[in-house]
Amino acid sequence: MTSTLIIGATGLLGSEMAKASARNGDSLHVLVRAATSANEARMRPLKELGATVHVGDLDDYDSLVRAVGKADRVISSVHVGSASEMTLVRAVRDVGVSRFVPSAGFGLDFAAAAPGTIAPLDIKRAVFDAVREADLPYTVIYTNGFFSTWVATLGDLTRFGSTPLPPDEVTLYGDGHVPATFVSEKDIAAVTMRALEDPNAVRREIRIARNRITQGAMIDLWRRVSGRAPRIVNMSADELEAMIAVAPGLGLLRAFWIRGETALETGTPEAGALYPELRFETIESAFVGMAGRGGGAG
């Protein structure tokens, strides 16, 4: 039985990774912080999956070595702002695994995104450079936009965490006609599991470029599906640049809706073409689910 260690398994993406790994028949291992391990509500889903829990931290080399040493392959789904993966890269190198999926890839394709314009993305680039320098057996999955953050906010990342979702007011960036691509966390996990079984995916980058849509079309689709009409606040590219100057993390909005970097064609093979047997959730079906749960207001 293959053993898989998932780091960040209590998060939105990590929880889907854990479920997919369990469905795959893996011996599931998870690394969680001490505070998380004491939180029964957060740990219950992992225990129900039969996960072996390791307590540690991304900045604690020894705890990483102990956990990684129990696994054949390692998936990191931690948020880029939570901790550096550099120590994890060193632990994976020192212990040795058959495959490593760093969280560095869960976002924009480095071949399309302009360097030096989004600080979190530059952190991810540095991690990926370290992965390659260590000659690890990596597979990097570029996901572009997550459903939970981009589709649920109608493309307005500044509304993330507001209630209800999708929001009753949304900012439309630029002319609203620049396409971007999006994928559900469940489908990201499915692609990851499929790639882990693919010997040709070792030391390879794969991008998911499904659900291509403009922000304007996404808002219109939500209107049609839900019968709700969010209020639109227009923001020009110049106004967005002024916001980014104050809050650099908002550079992602530029990448998606001004430069269209998630929809650019690159030399990175696309997951749907590599694995045509996989089926991807559509934005429309996600909106149907949200509308059924009473999401949004108009």
C-alpha positions, 0 to 999 in steps of 0.5 A: 500500500502506498503511503501519502503524507499531506501537509495542510490537510485541514484546509480547503484544498488539503481536505480534498487531497486527503479525501482523494488519497483515502479513496485511492486506497493510500495509507493516509498520513497528515501533518498538523500543528499542535494547536490543530491536533487539539481541535476536535472539530478540525481533526474529526474528518481526518480521523474518519478517513483513518489518517495517521496524524503527525504533529509538527510544523513547517519550520521544525525540521525534525518534525518534518523528517519524522513525518516524511520518513513515514511516506512514499510521497508528499503533497503540500497544500499549505497556503503560501502565506502560512509558512515557508516550504524551504525547510520542507524541501530540505527534509524531503531531500534528506529523507527521500520520497518517490514523489513530491507535490509542492504547494508552489504550483497551486496557482498561476503557471510560472511560464505565463505570470510575470515575475516581480509583480506578485509577492506571493508568487515570487515566494512560490518561484523561489520554492520551486527553484529550490525543489529543482536545485535539490533534484527532487522527484517533483510534480507541480500542478498549476491550478490558476483560480480556485472555485472557493476563492474566485468563482464564489466571489464572482472574480472579486478577491477582495470579497473573499470571506464576506457573507453571503457568497457570491456577494451582493456587490462585486467590483468589475476590473478593467473592461470585464472581457479578459478571460481567466480559468478556474477549477474546483478543489475537488478536481485539483485533488483528482488531477494530483492523484492521477499525476501521482500514478503517472510515471511520466509526470515525474519532474514535470509541470502540469497546468489545469486550464478548464472553465475559461470565462471572463469576469463579465460573463461569470457575473452574467452566468450567476444572474441567470442561474440564481436570479440574483443581480449583484450591484457592479462597481467598475474599476479601471486598470489604472485604479487597480494599479493604485490599489496594488501600490498600497496592497501588493497582494492584490496583484493577483487581480491584475494577473487574472483580469487585466493581463489574462495570465491564467488563460495564456497558452504556455508550453506546460501540458494541460491536465484535461488533455493529458488525462482525458478520462477526468471530468471537471466540474463547471462553473455553472454547476457550482453556481447551481449548488450555491444558489440552492444553498441560498448563497448571494443576494440581489 
